[in-house]
């Protein structure tokens, strides 16, 4: 049963009915947030157990590039929100333009992250360097995978630029933004 059928029949999606986009995206988003929460929890516990090792690992990271990536991703979230507003106003071309902007900024995020990875690897840091770098690369790699998936989702929904699709894609994209906003200080700033 589609979200539209549920809306017309008032069937049991409960609280999910009030959220923008297809209710099933919210099931996915909540499960992804739980997975990231477990990853971040493991990182925080490991940092508490090995504070010196984690401080040394964090000190080698490029917080400036990560900060730039934060601005890039937040700006892409703003573009996705503008795309949603345009879709709701039935301005499909404008919605596509805003979504393209969000996707392009997502590509910039990926490029900056890969540049950051190259710098870390050049310093001799990899998955097996220490528990810090194992968790760092797993967390940021998992997030990077979601950025790529988000770009694909936005590309798919931008083709028709219908409200439900754009809302669904933007909801996923905002989850990617939110995750980075939480991850950035935990990985790069908190001592």
C-alpha positions in Angstrom: 0.0 0.0 0.0 1.4 3.3 -1.0 1.6 6.4 1.2 -1.0 8.1 -0.9 -3.4 5.1 -0.4 -2.7 5.3 3.4 -3.5 9.0 3.4 -6.8 8.4 1.5 -7.9 5.5 3.6 -6.5 6.8 6.9 -4.8 3.5 7.6 -2.5 2.8 10.5 0.8 4.6 9.9 0.2 6.5 13.2 2.7 9.2 13.9 4.4 8.5 10.6 1.4 9.9 8.7 2.3 13.4 9.9 5.9 13.3 8.7 6.8 14.6 5.2 7.4 12.1 2.4 6.7 8.4 2.2 6.3 6.8 5.7 8.6 4.0 4.8 11.5 6.4 4.4 11.1 7.2 8.1 11.4 3.6 9.0 14.7 3.6 7.1 15.8 6.8 8.7 15.1 5.6 12.2 16.9 2.4 11.6 19.9 4.3 10.1 19.9 6.6 13.1 20.0 3.6 15.4 22.9 2.1 13.5 24.9 5.4 13.6 24.0 5.7 17.3 25.6 2.4 18.0 28.7 3.3 16.0 29.0 6.7 17.8 28.4 5.0 21.1 31.2 2.5 20.4 33.5 5.5 19.5 32.6 7.4 22.7 33.2 4.3 24.9 36.5 3.5 23.2 37.6 7.1 23.6 36.8 6.9 27.3 38.8 3.6 27.6 41.8 4.9 25.5 41.8 8.7 26.0 45.5 9.3 25.1 45.3 7.2 21.9 42.1 8.9 20.8 43.5 12.4 21.6 46.6 11.5 19.5 44.5 10.3 16.6 42.2 13.3 16.7 45.2 15.6 16.7 46.2 14.3 13.2 42.8 14.9 11.7 42.2 18.0 9.5 39.4 19.8 11.4 39.5 22.7 8.9 38.6 20.4 6.0 35.9 18.7 8.2 34.6 22.2 9.1 34.4 23.2 5.5 32.6 19.9 4.8 30.1 20.8 7.5 29.3 24.1 5.8 29.0 22.3 2.4 26.7 19.7 3.8 24.5 22.1 5.7 24.2 24.3 2.6 23.2 21.3 0.6 20.5 20.6 3.2 19.3 24.1 2.7 19.2 23.6 -1.1 17.2 20.4 -0.6 14.7 22.2 1.7 14.3 24.9 -1.0 13.7 22.1 -3.5 11.0 20.7 -1.3 9.4 24.2 -1.0 9.5 24.5 -4.8 7.9 21.1 -5.3 5.1 21.9 -2.9 4.5 25.1 -4.9 4.3 22.9 -8.0 7.4 24.6 -9.5 9.1 21.4 -10.9 11.9 23.2 -12.7 12.9 25.1 -9.6 12.6 22.0 -7.5 15.0 20.2 -9.9 17.4 23.1 -9.8 17.5 23.2 -6.0 17.9 19.4 -5.9 20.7 19.5 -8.4 22.4 22.1 -6.2 22.1 19.8 -3.2 23.5 16.9 -5.3 26.4 19.0 -6.5 27.3 20.1 -3.0 27.1 16.4 -1.9 29.7 15.7 -4.6 31.8 18.5 -3.2 31.5 16.9 0.2 32.7 13.6 -1.2 35.6 15.2 -2.9 36.7 17.0 0.2 36.3 13.8 2.3 38.4 11.8 -0.2 41.1 14.6 0.0 41.0 14.3 3.7 41.3 10.5 3.5 44.3 10.9 1.2 46.0 13.1 3.7 45.4 10.7 6.6 46.6 7.7 4.6 49.7 9.7 3.5 50.5 10.1 7.2 50.4 6.4 7.6 46.9 6.2 9.2 44.5 3.5 8.1 41.9 1.1 9.3 44.4 -1.0 11.3 46.5 1.9 12.7 44.6 2.1 16.0 41.2 1.6 17.5 40.7 5.4 16.9 41.3 5.1 13.2 39.4 1.9 12.8 36.3 3.6 14.3 37.0 6.9 12.5 37.2 5.3 9.0 34.2 3.0 9.7 32.1 5.9 10.9 33.1 8.4 8.2 33.1 5.7 5.5 29.6 4.6 6.4 28.5 8.2 6.4 30.2 8.8 3.0 28.3 5.8 1.6 25.1 7.5 2.8 26.0 10.8 1.1 26.5 8.9 -2.2 23.2 7.0 -1.7 21.5 10.4 -0.9 22.8 11.8 -4.2 21.3 8.9 -6.0 18.0 9.2 -4.2 17.8 13.0 -5.0 18.6 12.3 -8.6 15.8 9.7 -8.8 13.2 12.0 -7.2 14.2 15.0 -9.2 13.2 13.4 -12.4 9.5 13.7 -11.7 9.9 16.4 -9.0 6.6 15.4 -7.4 6.0 16.5 -3.8 5.9 13.1 -2.1 9.1 12.0 -3.9 11.0 15.3 -3.2 9.9 15.2 0.4 11.0 11.6 0.7 14.4 12.3 -0.8 14.9 15.5 1.2 14.1 13.6 4.4 16.9 11.1 3.7 19.2 14.0 2.8 18.5 15.8 6.0 19.3 12.6 8.0 22.7 12.6 6.3 23.1 16.3 7.3 22.0 15.6 10.9 24.4 12.7 11.2 27.4 14.8 10.1 26.4 17.6 12.4 26.5 15.1 15.3 29.6 13.3 14.1 31.8 16.4 13.4 32.2 17.6 17.0 32.5 14.1 18.4 35.2 13.0 15.9 37.1 16.3 15.4 36.5 18.7 18.3 35.7 16.9 21.6 38.8 16.2 23.7 
